[in-house]
Amino acid sequence: MKRLHVHVSVDQLQTSIDFYSTMFGTAPSVVKPDYAKWMLDDPRVNFAISQRGREAGLNHLGVQVESAEELAEMQARLVKLQTPMLEETEAACCYAKSDKYWVNDPSGVAWETFHTLDSIPVFGEDAQPAQSAEGACCIPLAGPSDKGACCVPKQESKSAACC
């Protein structure tokens, strides 16, 4: 069964944790110094927030699948879109190791389709947030106007280091 994934960049992590915990009626399942995640069943969503140097607002959307077979099914759908797609295997991001595919919708909104393999102790490949490194972090197909801020590397980037 698939789960919608929503990742929002926030200005004040603790204030946002308090807000979303009240709104969802439950505490996050993961809390880190720069990140929190709720794995909700009603509605069925993986909702994440982070404070990592990106402008507040929608970071990216996604579909989380539960198996490699479901990921292959989603990849076949994405291929039919005939749009640039980036494949990542065992990508380390958002305190997890995942296999994933990235595409942008016609308006430039980044979509991540992923299967989580394991949890990891750091946000990305290293323990330091990549606040301003070009080509670092997660949304590898983001537009060129988004260069420089964490979690939105340049479009020509071929790899991602964090969610």
Secondary structure, 3 states (H helix, E strand, C coil): CCEEEEEEECCCHHHHHHHHHHHHCCCCCEEECCEEEEEEECCEEEEEEECCCCCCEEEEEEEEECCHHHHHHHHHHHHHCCCCCEEEEEEEECCEEEEEEEEECCCCCEEEEEEEEEECCCCECCCCCCCCCCCCCCCCCCCHHHCCCCCCCCCCCCCCCEC
